[in-house]
Amino acid sequence: MRVALIGTRGVPAHYGGFETAVEEVGRRLVDRGHEVVVFCRPVGGETSAEQYLGMRLVHLPALRHPAVETLSHTALSVVSPHLKDVDAAIVFNAANSPLLPVLRARGIPVATHVDGLEWKRGKWGPVGRDYYRLAEALSVRWSDALIADARGIADYYTEEFAAPTREIAYGAPLITGAASDKLAGLGLQPRGYHLVVARFEVENHVLEAVEGYARSSATAPLVVVGSAPYSHGYVASVREAAQRDSRIRLVGGIWDNDLLDQLYAHCLSYVHGHSVGGTNPSLLRAAGAGAHVIAWDVAFNREVIGPHGQLFSSPATLAEGVEWAEAHPQEARADGEGLQRDIARYSWDDVADQYARLLTDLARGGPTPRTARPSGARREGTLAASAATVGLRMLERVPHAAVRVMRTLIDRSTSGALP
């Protein structure tokens, strides 16, 4: 098959779960004999290679504005001539759903990876939250299949829309026998630090992790890896809290994968505050490295760690968690080893097989008629039109030629001008 992966920052994967999935699944699809086209956004300082791990890369611009960056890039992707002769496509992020009819008009069957509960993310104001909630209905209405990466996300789409999903989790890299030589560059010793790896966003609870650690009597430092491109106010809050405690070290983003593997593999505990994004690759990476996990108490995280590790729901409970890990290092390490054994069930090879089967089903079946709706879905038509209205309100805030293209596509998709 010739397949397209649309709606992410692309590869090499440097940013988040979608990009990791594109890289790991795409390279395996290539190994299975498929042609894979990945649409990429430009990243400062990187060359725009035409190939990566056998995947063909198409680089297109995007508006650098949080409200429309993803949608602007996807708008250019769905009209690209590089989609000619594509048998099936996967669009990542339900936020892109107003553009699904463009793919359908081109005769390309499409599955939408809906991601997590994006409308719960703290970076969105009321308009953004409305758009994401309503865009979920569009993805149900116009996708030939939906992909959920966690049982909690699948349950949400069943309860909210009576919509079936393909539940395909991310894979977990198993990190065994990791070296520790690069830790010295950060002044760290194996089993001598606690670790946070996250974008600085409200729903990732980085601030709660910093404040909770500051309340604790821990002696090992807290190393916080990460940054955020847009959340300037939240980043300032985290920095202010960290500056009050000399044990807390903010080291910014780290793109050296070997160093990251060493940090995960040799930490005394890994603190995971993500709460809305479904199965998270950072948590899987920590689990695959055998880290003792202290995770925010939500269904997605409980699904991954099972009986291993600890949960927290406030700065106070995080303080208790890191104190316990320091007081019981052998038990903490045994928990991590148990989680590492269990996490083998998250295999990238299995994940790629599931994507291959889904893409084959899409290619054989073609786009389903637009009149077909999931049984019992609630008010999709009304919600779809509302999603477009809210989306256009967002676009009106960013004057640019690309926005006019997006407005035209969305107007046509909701008016019925596109099949």
C-alpha positions as CSV (number, residue, x, y, z in Angstrom):
1,M,0.0,0.0,0.0
2,R,0.9,3.7,-0.2
3,V,-0.2,5.3,3.0
4,A,0.0,8.8,4.4
5,L,0.5,10.0,8.0
6,I,-0.9,13.5,8.5
7,G,-1.3,16.0,11.3
8,T,1.9,15.7,13.4
9,R,5.2,17.6,13.5
10,G,6.7,14.6,11.6
11,V,9.9,12.8,12.0
12,P,12.6,12.4,13.4
13,A,10.5,12.3,16.6
14,H,11.6,15.1,18.9
15,Y,8.4,16.3,20.5
16,G,5.6,14.0,21.7
17,G,3.6,10.8,21.4
18,F,2.2,11.4,18.0
19,E,5.7,11.9,16.5
20,T,7.0,8.8,18.3
21,A,4.1,6.7,16.9
22,V,4.7,8.0,13.4
23,E,8.4,7.1,13.6
24,E,8.0,3.7,15.2
25,V,5.0,2.6,13.1
26,G,6.1,4.2,9.9
27,R,9.5,2.6,9.9
28,R,7.9,-0.8,10.5
29,L,5.4,-0.3,7.8
30,V,8.3,0.4,5.4
31,D,10.0,-2.8,6.6
32,R,6.7,-4.7,5.7
33,G,6.9,-3.4,2.1
34,H,4.6,-0.4,2.3
35,E,5.3,3.1,1.0
36,V,4.9,5.6,3.8
37,V,4.5,9.4,3.2
38,V,4.9,11.6,6.3
39,F,3.8,15.2,6.3
40,C,6.2,17.3,8.5
41,R,6.3,20.8,9.9
42,P,9.5,22.8,9.9
43,V,11.6,22.7,13.0
44,G,14.2,25.4,13.6
45,G,17.8,24.3,13.0
46,E,16.9,21.0,11.3
47,T,17.5,20.1,7.7
48,S,14.5,19.1,5.6
49,A,15.5,15.7,4.5
50,E,13.4,13.9,1.9
51,Q,13.8,10.5,3.5
52,Y,14.0,9.1,7.0
53,L,14.2,5.4,7.9
54,G,12.7,4.6,4.5
55,M,9.7,7.0,4.9
56,R,9.2,9.8,2.4
57,L,9.0,13.2,4.0
58,V,6.9,16.1,2.8
59,H,7.8,19.4,4.5
60,L,5.0,22.1,4.6
61,P,4.8,25.3,6.5
62,A,2.5,26.1,9.5
63,L,1.3,29.3,11.2
64,R,3.3,29.8,14.4
65,H,0.2,30.4,16.6
66,P,-1.0,28.0,19.2
67,A,-4.6,28.2,18.0
68,V,-4.0,27.3,14.4
69,E,-0.6,25.8,14.0
70,T,-1.8,22.2,13.7
71,L,-4.8,23.0,11.6
72,S,-2.9,25.3,9.2
73,H,-0.3,22.6,8.5
74,T,-3.0,19.9,8.0
75,A,-4.9,22.2,5.6
76,L,-1.9,22.4,3.4
77,S,-1.3,18.6,3.7
78,V,-4.7,17.5,2.6
79,V,-4.6,19.5,-0.6
80,S,-1.0,18.4,-1.4
81,P,-0.2,16.7,-4.7
82,H,1.9,14.2,-2.7
83,L,-1.3,12.5,-1.7
84,K,-1.9,11.3,-5.3
85,D,-2.4,7.5,-5.4
86,V,-2.5,7.1,-1.6
87,D,-4.5,4.1,-0.6
88,A,-5.3,5.1,2.9
89,A,-4.4,7.8,5.4
90,I,-4.2,8.3,9.2
91,V,-4.9,11.8,10.5
92,F,-3.5,12.4,14.0
93,N,-5.5,14.7,16.4
94,A,-9.2,15.2,16.3
95,A,-8.6,18.9,16.0
96,N,-7.9,18.3,12.3
97,S,-11.3,16.8,11.8
98,P,-12.9,19.8,9.9
99,L,-10.5,18.9,7.1
100,L,-11.4,15.2,6.8
101,P,-13.9,15.8,4.0
102,V,-11.1,17.1,1.8
103,L,-9.4,13.7,2.0
104,R,-12.8,11.9,1.4
105,A,-13.4,14.1,-1.7
106,R,-10.1,12.9,-3.0
107,G,-11.2,9.3,-2.5
108,I,-8.8,8.6,0.3
109,P,-10.2,6.5,3.2
110,V,-9.1,7.9,6.5
111,A,-8.8,6.9,10.2
112,T,-8.4,9.6,12.9
113,H,-6.2,9.0,15.9
114,V,-8.3,11.1,18.3
115,D,-5.5,11.6,21.0
116,G,-6.6,12.3,24.5
117,L,-9.2,14.7,26.0
118,E,-7.7,17.8,24.4
119,W,-10.4,20.1,25.6
120,K,-9.2,19.5,29.2
121,R,-5.8,21.0,28.5
122,G,-5.2,24.2,30.5
123,K,-3.6,26.1,27.6
124,W,-7.0,26.5,25.8
125,G,-9.4,29.2,26.6
126,P,-13.2,28.9,26.3
127,V,-13.2,29.1,22.4
128,G,-10.4,26.5,22.1
129,R,-12.2,24.1,24.5
130,D,-15.4,24.5,22.7
131,Y,-13.7,23.8,19.4
132,Y,-12.0,20.6,20.6
133,R,-15.2,19.2,22.2
134,L,-17.1,19.8,19.0
135,A,-14.2,18.6,16.8
136,E,-14.6,15.2,18.5
137,A,-18.0,15.0,17.0
138,L,-16.6,15.8,13.5
139,S,-14.1,13.0,13.8
140,V,-16.9,10.6,14.6
141,R,-19.0,11.9,11.8
142,W,-16.3,12.0,9.0
143,S,-13.7,9.3,9.8
144,D,-13.9,5.8,8.4
145,A,-12.4,4.6,11.6
146,L,-11.3,6.0,15.0
147,I,-8.1,5.1,16.8
148,A,-7.9,5.3,20.7
149,D,-4.5,4.7,22.4
150,A,-6.0,3.8,25.8
151,R,-9.0,2.0,27.2
152,G,-10.2,5.3,28.9
153,I,-10.3,7.1,25.6
154,A,-12.2,4.2,23.9
155,D,-14.7,4.2,26.8
156,Y,-15.1,8.0,26.4
157,Y,-16.0,7.7,22.7
158,T,-18.4,4.9,23.5
159,E,-20.2,6.8,26.2
160,E,-20.2,10.2,24.6
161,F,-20.9,9.2,20.9
162,A,-21.7,5.4,20.9
163,A,-18.8,5.3,18.5
164,P,-16.6,2.2,18.0
165,T,-12.8,2.7,18.1
166,R,-9.8,0.6,17.2
167,E,-7.9,0.5,20.5
168,I,-4.2,0.7,19.6
169,A,-1.8,1.7,22.4
170,Y,1.7,3.0,21.9
171,G,4.7,0.7,22.2
172,A,7.2,0.7,25.0
173,P,11.0,0.6,24.3
174,L,12.7,-1.9,26.6
175,I,15.9,-0.3,28.0
176,T,18.2,-2.8,29.6
177,G,21.8,-2.5,30.5
178,A,21.8,1.2,30.0
179,A,25.2,2.9,30.5
180,S,25.4,5.8,33.0
181,D,28.4,7.7,31.7
182,K,26.5,10.7,30.5
183,L,24.9,11.3,33.9
184,A,28.1,12.9,35.2
185,G,27.7,15.7,32.7
186,L,24.6,16.7,34.7
187,G,26.4,16.1,38.1
188,L,24.3,13.0,38.8
189,Q,24.9,9.6,40.2
190,P,22.8,6.4,39.5
191,R,19.9,6.1,41.9
192,G,20.7,9.5,43.2
193,Y,18.0,11.7,41.8
194,H,14.2,11.9,41.1
195,L,13.1,12.7,37.6
196,V,10.3,14.6,35.8
197,V,10.2,14.6,31.9
198,A,7.3,16.7,30.6
199,R,6.2,19.7,28.6
200,F,5.4,22.5,31.0
201,E,1.6,22.5,30.7
202,V,-1.0,22.7,33.4
203,E,-2.4,19.2,32.8
204,N,1.0,17.6,33.1
205,H,1.2,18.8,36.7
206,V,4.8,19.9,36.6
207,L,4.1,22.6,39.1
208,E,2.5,20.1,41.5
209,A,5.5,17.9,41.2
210,V,7.9,20.7,42.0
211,E,5.8,22.0,44.9
212,G,5.3,18.5,46.3
213,Y,9.0,17.7,46.1
214,A,9.7,21.0,47.8
215,R,7.5,19.9,50.7
216,S,9.3,16.7,51.1
217,S,12.4,15.8,53.2
218,A,14.0,14.2,50.2
219,T,17.8,14.5,49.9
220,A,18.3,13.3,46.3
221,P,17.7,16.2,43.9
222,L,14.7,16.6,41.6
223,V,15.8,16.8,37.9
224,V,13.1,18.4,35.7
225,V,13.5,17.9,31.9
226,G,11.3,19.8,29.6
227,S,10.0,23.2,28.4
228,A,7.0,24.6,26.5
229,P,6.7,26.7,23.4
230,Y,3.6,28.7,24.4
231,S,2.8,28.3,28.1
232,H,4.9,31.3,29.2
233,G,2.9,32.1,32.3
234,Y,2.9,28.5,33.5
235,V,6.7,28.1,32.8
236,A,7.3,31.2,34.9
237,S,5.3,29.7,37.8
238,V,7.3,26.5,37.6
239,R,10.6,28.4,37.5
240,E,9.6,30.6,40.5
241,A,8.7,27.5,42.6
242,A,11.9,25.8,41.6
243,Q,14.1,28.8,42.5
244,R,12.9,28.6,46.1
245,D,14.5,25.1,46.6
246,S,18.2,24.5,45.7
247,R,17.5,20.7,45.5
248,I,15.4,21.3,42.3
249,R,17.1,21.5,39.0
250,L,15.4,22.6,35.8
251,V,17.6,21.4,32.9
252,G,15.4,22.3,29.9
253,G,14.7,20.1,26.9
254,I,17.1,17.2,26.2
255,W,17.2,15.8,22.7
256,D,20.0,13.3,23.3
257,N,18.1,10.0,23.4
258,D,21.0,8.1,24.9
259,L,21.1,10.6,27.8
260,L,17.4,10.4,28.2
261,D,17.5,6.6,28.4
262,Q,20.2,6.9,31.1
263,L,18.1,9.3,33.1
264,Y,15.1,7.1,33.0
265,A,17.0,3.9,33.7
266,H,19.0,5.2,36.7
267,C,16.5,7.5,38.5
268,L,15.4,6.7,42.1
269,S,11.9,7.6,41.0
270,Y,10.2,8.9,37.9
271,V,7.3,11.4,38.6
272,H,4.7,11.4,35.8
273,G,2.0,14.1,36.1
274,H,0.3,13.7,32.7
275,S,-3.5,13.5,33.1
276,V,-5.4,14.0,29.8
277,G,-3.4,12.5,26.9
278,G,-4.2,8.8,27.0
279,T,-1.3,6.3,27.0
280,N,1.8,8.5,27.3
281,P,5.1,7.6,25.6
282,S,7.2,9.1,28.4
283,L,5.5,6.9,30.9
284,L,6.0,3.8,28.7
285,R,9.7,4.8,28.2
286,A,10.2,5.1,32.0
287,A,8.4,1.7,32.5
288,G,10.6,0.1,29.8
289,A,13.7,1.4,31.6
290,G,12.6,-0.2,34.9
291,A,12.0,3.1,36.7
292,H,10.0,3.3,39.9
293,V,7.0,5.4,38.8
294,I,5.0,7.8,40.8
295,A,2.1,8.7,38.5
296,W,-0.8,11.2,38.6
297,D,-3.9,9.2,39.6
298,V,-6.0,8.9,36.4
299,A,-7.3,5.9,34.5
300,F,-4.7,6.1,31.7
301,N,-1.8,5.9,34.1
302,R,-3.3,3.2,36.2
303,E,-3.8,1.1,33.1
304,V,-0.1,1.2,32.4
305,I,1.5,0.8,35.8
306,G,-1.0,-1.7,37.2
307,P,0.1,-2.9,40.7
308,H,3.6,-1.5,40.3
309,G,4.6,2.0,41.4
310,Q,2.7,4.7,43.3
311,L,0.0,7.3,42.5
312,F,-0.3,10.9,43.5
313,S,-3.1,13.5,43.2
314,S,-1.7,16.5,45.1
315,P,1.6,18.0,46.1
316,A,1.2,16.4,49.5
317,T,0.8,12.9,48.1
318,L,3.8,13.5,45.8
319,A,5.9,14.5,48.8
320,E,4.9,11.2,50.5
321,G,5.8,9.3,47.3
322,V,9.4,10.6,47.0
323,E,10.0,10.2,50.7
324,W,8.9,6.6,50.5
325,A,11.2,5.9,47.5
326,E,14.2,7.2,49.4
327,A,13.3,5.3,52.5
328,H,12.7,2.0,50.6
329,P,15.1,2.0,47.6
330,Q,15.2,-1.8,47.3
331,E,11.4,-2.0,47.2
332,A,11.2,0.9,44.8
333,R,13.7,-0.8,42.5
334,A,11.7,-4.1,42.7
335,D,8.6,-2.2,41.7
336,G,10.4,-0.8,38.7
337,E,11.7,-4.2,37.6
338,G,8.2,-5.7,37.9
339,L,6.7,-2.9,35.8
340,Q,9.5,-3.4,33.2
341,R,8.5,-7.1,32.9
342,D,4.8,-6.3,32.6
343,I,5.4,-3.5,30.0
344,A,6.6,-6.0,27.5
345,R,3.0,-6.3,26.5
346,Y,3.3,-2.8,24.8
347,S,5.3,-4.0,21.7
348,W,5.9,-1.6,18.8
349,D,5.9,-4.6,16.5
350,D,2.4,-5.6,17.6
351,V,1.3,-1.9,17.4
352,A,2.6,-1.7,13.8
353,D,0.8,-5.0,12.9
354,Q,-2.5,-3.4,14.2
355,Y,-1.9,-0.3,12.1
356,A,-1.2,-2.4,9.0
357,R,-4.4,-4.3,9.5
358,L,-6.4,-1.1,9.9
359,L,-4.8,0.5,6.9
360,T,-5.5,-2.6,4.8
361,D,-9.2,-2.6,5.9
362,L,-9.4,1.1,4.9
363,A,-7.8,0.5,1.5
364,R,-10.1,-2.4,0.8
365,G,-13.3,-0.7,1.9
366,G,-12.7,2.8,0.7
367,P,-14.4,5.9,2.3
368,T,-17.7,5.1,3.9
369,P,-20.7,7.1,2.8
370,R,-21.0,10.4,4.6
371,T,-24.6,9.5,5.6
372,A,-23.3,6.6,7.7
373,R,-23.2,7.5,11.4
374,P,-22.2,5.5,14.5
375,S,-25.3,4.0,16.0
376,G,-26.6,6.2,18.8
377,A,-24.2,9.1,18.3
378,R,-25.5,12.4,19.8
379,R,-26.3,15.4,17.6
380,E,-23.3,14.9,15.2
381,G,-24.8,17.1,12.5
382,T,-25.5,20.0,14.9
383,L,-22.2,19.6,16.7
384,A,-20.2,19.4,13.4
385,A,-21.6,22.7,12.2
386,S,-20.9,24.2,15.6
387,A,-17.4,22.9,15.5
388,A,-16.8,24.6,12.2
389,T,-18.3,27.9,13.6
390,V,-16.0,27.8,16.6
391,G,-13.1,26.9,14.4
392,L,-13.7,29.9,12.1
393,R,-13.8,32.1,15.2
394,M,-10.3,30.9,16.1
395,L,-9.1,31.4,12.5
396,E,-10.4,35.0,12.4
397,R,-7.8,35.9,15.1
398,V,-4.9,35.0,12.8
399,P,-4.8,37.0,9.5
400,H,-2.8,35.1,6.9
401,A,-3.2,33.8,3.4
402,A,-3.2,30.2,4.6
403,V,-6.1,31.0,6.9
404,R,-8.2,32.0,3.9
405,V,-7.5,28.6,2.4
406,M,-8.5,26.9,5.7
407,R,-11.7,28.9,5.9
408,T,-12.7,27.9,2.4
409,L,-12.0,24.2,3.1
410,I,-14.0,24.3,6.3
411,D,-16.9,26.2,4.8
412,R,-17.1,23.8,1.9
413,S,-16.9,20.7,4.1
414,T,-19.8,21.8,6.3
415,S,-22.0,23.2,3.6
416,G,-21.9,19.9,1.6
417,A,-19.9,21.3,-1.3
418,L,-17.4,18.5,-0.7
419,P,-18.6,14.9,-0.9
